[in-house]
Amino acid sequence: MQNPRLVRDGDTVRVVAGSYIWTWTSSDDVVVLADPHGRTIVAGPMQPAVMTRAGQGEAQSAWALGRVVGVVVADHLVTVRYASVNGTDELELRWRFEPERCWLEPVGYTMAGAADVVSLHWFARQSGTGGGRPAPGLRCRYLVHPGVSGSALVSPVIQTQAKLDTTTWLGRGGGGEVRMRQQWALPAHYVAGLDSSAHPVEVGAMTSKLSDAFCLGLADLPAGDLLLRLHDERFSPVLQLRGDLWGHLRGPGRFELGAPMVWTFGPDYPEAIRAYQRALVESGIVTVPTPSPAKLAAATASQFNTWGAQLAAGTAAQRFGQASLDAIHAQLLDSGLEVGMVVVDDKWEGEYGKLEHAGDRFPEFERTLASIRSHGHRVGLWAAFLRCDDPATHGLSRADLLRGLDGEPIVLGPAEAPYFLFDVTLAGVRAVLRERIAAFVARYRPALVKFDFGYEIPDLSLCAPADLDYAGERLLGLALEVVVGALRAADPDIVVMYYALSPLFAPYVDLHSVDDLWMNASEYHAEVNRRLFFGRLLGELGVASYGSGGYDWVNQADIWFDSVACGPLGMLGSFTGDLSDSTCPPELVALHNGLTRLSRRRTRFRVDAIGASRLGPVTGARSSSWVRVENGEPVLVVLRPGGFLGAPGVRQFGGLLSTDVNVAVGSLDAGGLAAARRIGVVPRGDGELVLNFLPDGERVAVVVHTLGGDRHESSRAARGGRFVLPLSTTVDEAPVTWVELVR
């Protein structure tokens, strides 16, 4: 692609690249990013605001934007200098341009006097908000913010004219500045969006006047809390640094604030997010390892998680014990669900930090793990590695814990079972963790670890690590480096599962989870579909998405149907009652067992949403239908002809196949669907499937498998280039699990 062309004309600098046009005018300091057709994608003031506090006794932090005093345009770089920032300080911005993306480097900030940096507000407006803080300045019509809320109450597709006024996490999550309850997707480390016409309902507003999309994401982890501020139809990333509380960013002197960020572009926001991921890979920032066959088998195995059953039985937390675990496993075996892994969730441990089972509650824990394995199930274990009940257990002291403003360790958890957090910036703590993790892996041999932690690290307004070079987002990054490094040193094939969407964490996370869905009762399926709409993109970085389930069985069929293209099926339902008094009937067992036959055993792939609804706050970021692509070939197609939750229905795909009923069709070979000699079909209703890639006259063996193991064999021939397969969900009243086609 042709290199960007930079032109300076008076007070305007214009950069024309393959996928975007960047324009900045020094007189008003406004930057505009437009698509190749000239339609504005996003625009706003370019100068960031830096909040400072001159002394501990000052009640309010202060900030004031400066004025442009210098512009340098050279090669593919634009450098802008500002003076009179906060009165006497100076600030420097550096942009770097490539054909498909542009980079914004860390902010160079020179302080003339004795003051502390409180926060950095990119793209700030001259006006402040009611709280005296800089107002966000970026404007576009649609903002896309996956993980904005753990509930569907706030859509990830935000029509900015709704004037949502809040601060949310783009980073790891945790208490403090942000009041919104968030968990899944964090850290995401990116936000996306696009623009439309000046008036939202003018002719062409949703067609010809709809711009291409952008994605703005981190290219490295900053030593601060990455937030997003929304106010008055505008938004901006904010980095909470809190030098006023911890004294590590005190002038006079020069500081590099923040971390590199990259702007990427695409015809729609999923493609812009893909471009962000691709930018990190092509720039060498993120690497995609090749997993071993053993790791692939574990990462793609369907899972049953005990947490929902624990809650339903009243045996969560300290009430979880041997009898409960044994009963849950026995119920799973009796259900007929052919899962590949059993994940034992929270409180199998005794004391947090030891990574050892509670001997008083689980006197036969290792025997139970052996029993689980003897039934053909891998074992996964939940763990929050940085939680600590008592540092003395590890030869450590209270000085080895994350501490608050009073110098005392912060305390988390319920009043009846409080705990602390290890400070991983300390060498002694890292040594203890590595030792404990090595012993944990050697003793329990988990195939998977459900990592559960990052979202509970409080922000810098409440606590900080001893080494402030690893504050904020870097603290979770260091924790993953230590914990996952130790896990893989003990067993290179162990699978790590976490909630994060951030591509920066892809090297540490093998499996993305759509948990936790607890705030989405009655619409678990709707929220999973939406989370997979974003999570599927990680497949291009070698991270599959685990589908999980809600805390009942009511809509589990739709959850599995959406999950099968993206990664392993999952569930955490109870067999003894739940919040909806639902059960797992035979037809649901049959669907699960059939879809597991179609599950692919690769973790690097592309999933396209072929029945997508993108921009409605209610119906957007959803898809009725999916196609999974490996090595450029479609290998698995999931179709819903009738649509799904406002997403349009899809009856056929690419001339390969068509149907009048919800169906999943997949290659059972290593290659693509069209060339496959064995094909699996899982219907969700009675109807017809037509395959259009079989030669005229070719006969195909048809084996209908039913729950209980019966096989019903026949053969059919293609006629006129069409192979027509009648579909039914039962044979002689027995639920059909799947249909096997052998060419």
DOSETOR-77108 format. One record per residue (C-alpha): residue in one letter; z, x negated, y. Coordinates in steps of 0.5 Angstrom, whole numbers, plus 500, padded with zeros to 3 digits. Each point is the difference from the previous one (the first is absolute). Layout:
N
AZXY/...
% end
This chain:
743
M500500500/Q498498507/N506496504/P503504506/R497499506/L505499506/V497502507/R504499507/D498504506/G504500506/D507503498/T498502493/V499497493/R496503495/V500498493/V494503495/A501499493/G497503494/S506506499/Y503501507/I499499507/W506497504/T500501507/W506497505/T500501508/S505495504/S501505506/D503505496/D502496493/V497506496/V497498493/V495505497/L498499492/A494504499/D495501494/P493497499/H498507503/G504499506/R505505499/T507498502/I505499494/V506498503/A502498507/G506498504/P503495505/M499493497/Q507496503/P506501495/A507501503/V506496499/M506503501/T506495501/R507500502/A503495505/G507500498/Q505503495/G503505505/E494503502/A499507498/Q493501500/S494495498/A495499505/W492499500/A494500504/L493498499/G497494503/R493499503/V494497498/V499493502/G495496495/V495502495/V497495496/V493502496/A498495495/D497500493/H503506497/L506500503/V503504507/T506497503/V504504505/R506498504/Y505504504/A505498505/S505503504/V502504493/N508502501/G499497507/T500493498/D497499493/E493499497/L497503494/E493498496/L496504496/R495497495/W494504497/R496497494/F493504498/E497500494/P494504498/E504506496/R507499503/C504497506/W506496500/L506501505/E504494500/P508499501/V502501507/G501494504/Y506502505/T503495505/M507501503/A502497506/G507502500/A506501496/A499507496/D499503493/V494503497/V502507497/S493503498/L492499501/H496506501/W493499499/F495504504/A505502505/R499505506/Q503499507/S504506499/G506500496/T503506496/G506504501/G505494497/G497495505/R496496494/P492499501/A496506498/P495499495/G493499503/L494501494/R497506500/C495503494/R500508498/Y502499493/L505495498/V501498492/H507498498/P502500493/G507500499/V502503506/S505505497/G502501493/S499507500/A493504502/L504502506/V496495504/S493499498/P497493499/V494503504/I503501507/Q496503505/T502497506/Q500505505/A506503496/K504495504/L504498495/D506496503/T503496495/T501492498/T499499492/W499494496/L494496498/G504495497/R505500494/G505506502/G507500501/G505503505/G501499507/E495501505/V496505496/R503507499/M494503496/R501499492/Q495496497/Q499496493/W494501497/A494495502/L505496504/P498494502/A493503502/H499495505/Y494503503/V498507504/A493503500/G496505504/L494502504/D498504506/S496506502/S497503506/A504501506/H501508498/P502501493/V496506499/E494498503/V493500497/G500495495/A507498500/M501499493/T493498498/S495495505/K506499505/L505498495/S500492500/D501495495/A507498498/F505494501/C505497497/L506496503/G504496495/L504493500/A497494497/D507497499/L507502500/P504500507/A507498501/G502507503/D500507498/L493503500/L500507503/L495505503/R501504506/L497507501/H500503507/D496504505/E494500495/R500493500/F503495495/S501492499/P503495495/V507498502/L504494498/Q507500500/L503493501/R507501503/G501493503/D505503504/L505501494/W499494496/G498495506/H494497496/L495502505/R503497507/G496497506/P498496503/G495498496/R493502496/F500504494/E495503495/L502507500/G497505494/A495498495/P493500499/M496507500/V493502498/W496505502/T495503495/F495505500/G496505495/P497507500/D506503499/Y507498499/P501499493/E494495501/A503497506/I507499495/R495497495/A497495505/Y508498502/Q501498493/R494497499/A501496507/L506497497/V497498493/E494497504/S504496504/G505497495/I506504502/V500504494/T498498493/V499504494/P502497493/T497502494/P506503495/S500498493/P499505494/A507501499/K501502508/L494505500/A503503494/A507501503/A497502507/T496505497/A504504495/S503507502/Q507500502/F506505499/N505498505/T508503499/W502501507/G498508500/A503501493/Q506496503/L501505506/A498506496/A506498495/G505499505/T500492497/A498497506/A503494504/Q507498496/R499506495/F494497497/G502497493/Q498499493/A500507498/S496502506/L495495499/D499501492/A499507501/I495500505/H496495496/A501505494/Q497506504/L494495502/L499499493/D500507498/S496502506/G494497497/L498497506/E496493498/V503496505/G499492500/M506498504/V507503501/V503498507/V508500500/D502501508/D506499504/K507499498/W499497493/E503494503/G507499501/E501496506/Y495499505/G497493500/K502498493/L494503497/E504502494/H501507497/A506503501/G504499493/D505505501/R495506501/F494497495/P504496494/E493500496/F495499506/E496495497/R500504493/T497506504/L495495503/A498498493/S499507498/I496502506/R495494498/S500502493/H497506501/G494496504/H503501507/R500494505/V507500504/G500500507/L506499504/W502502507/A503495505/A502499507/F501492500/L503499506/R506505500/C507497498/D506503499/D505493500/P497494502/A506496497/T497502493/H494495502/G504495503/L498502507/S504502506/R499506505/A497495504/D494500495/L499507502/L496504505/R504501506/G500504506/L502499507/D507499499/G499495495/E502504494/P496502494/I496506501/V502506495/L495504497/G500506495/P505506499/A507500502/E502500492/A496494498/P498495506/Y497494500/F497494504/L493496500/F499493498/D498496506/V493496497/T499496505/L506496498/A499494494/G506502496/V498507500/R493499498/A503495494/V504506498/L495505500/R495495496/E505499495/R502507499/I493502499/A498495495/A506503496/F498507501/V493499498/A502496494/R506505497/Y496506502/R493499499/P497505505/A493501500/L500503507/V505500506/K501506505/F502496506/D504504504/F502497507/G496498506/Y501507504/E507499500/I501494504/P502502507/D497498506/L501494505/S505505504/L505500494/C499494496/A497493500/P499495495/A503493501/D493497501/L497504505/D493497499/Y500505494/A503506504/G496506500/E494501495/R501493498/L506501497/L497505495/G494495499/L505495498/A504504495/L494502497/E498493499/V507498497/V500506496/V493501497/G500492500/A506500495/L497506496/R494497499/A503493498/A504503495/D494504497/P493500504/D498506496/I505505504/V498505504/V503502507/M499507503/Y502502507/Y498505505/A497495505/L493501503/S499494503/P495495498/L504494502/F505502494/A494501495/P501493497/Y508502498/V499507498/D496502494/L500507500/H501505506/S504506499/V500507504/D507501499/D505503503/L498507500/W507503501/M498503507/N494504497/A502505495/S495506499/E495495502/Y501494496/H492500498/A498501507/E504494502/V498495494/N492502502/R501498507/R504493498/L495498495/F494501505/F503494504/G503497494/R494500496/L497495505/L505494497/G496500494/E495496503/L506495501/G501500493/V506505501/A500507496/S503506502/Y506503495/G499508501/S507502499/G502507501/G505504503/Y507503497/D497506496/W494501496/V497506504/N494496503/Q500494496/A493501497/D497499507/I504494501/W497497493/F493502502/D500496506/S504494497/V495499495/A495496504/C505496504/G504497495/P506502494/L502507500/G508501501/M505505500/L508501501/G501507498/S506503496/F499503493/T507504501/G498504507/D499498507/L500503507/S494505498/D502502493/S494497498/T498497493/C495495497/P496505496/P495498494/E494501504/L503495506/V501495494/A493500498/L497499507/H505494500/N498497493/G492501502/L500497507/T504494497/R494499495/L495499507/S505496503/R497493502/R503493498/R498497506/T504499507/R494498505/F495506501/R498504506/V501508500/D496504504/A502507503/I494504499/G503507502/A504497506/S503504506/R501495505/L502502507/G504507499/P508499501/V501505494/T494498496/G498493502/A501494496/R499504493/S495500495/S498505495/S496495496/W500493498/V495494497/R503494498/V495494500/E501493497/N495494501/G495505504/E500505494/P503507500/V505500494/L504507501/V498506504/V505506501/L497506503/R503506503/P495505501/G504505504/G503495505/F508499500/L504501506/G495501505/A496494498/P493502498/G498501493/V495495496/R496503494/Q496494499/F500492501/G494496501/G495503496/L504498494/L504506498/S501507502/T506505498/D502507502/V507499498/N506495502/V498494496/A501492499/V495496497/G501493498/S496494497/L505497494/D496494500/A500494504/G494502504/G498505504/L499508499/A493500499/A499495495/A507501496/R499501493/R507504500/I502505505/G506504501/V500507503/V507504502/P499507502/R504504504/G497507499/D495503496/G492499502/E495495499/L499492502/V492498500/L499492500/N493498503/F500493497/L498501493/P493499497/D497507498/G501501492/E506495500/R505503495/V508499502/A506501496/V505504503/V507500498/V505505503/H507497499/T506505500/L507500501/G503498494/G495495498/D494505497/R493498501/H494505500/E494496499/S493502502/S493497503/R496502505/A493498503/A498499507/R494504502/G495499506/G505494502/R506505500/F506499496/V503507500/L508500498/P503507499/L508499502/S506503498/T507499501/T502502493/V497500493/D504505495/E505501506/A502493499/P499496507/V495495501/T502493502/W493497501/V493500497/E497494498/L492499500/V497494496/R493499501/
% end
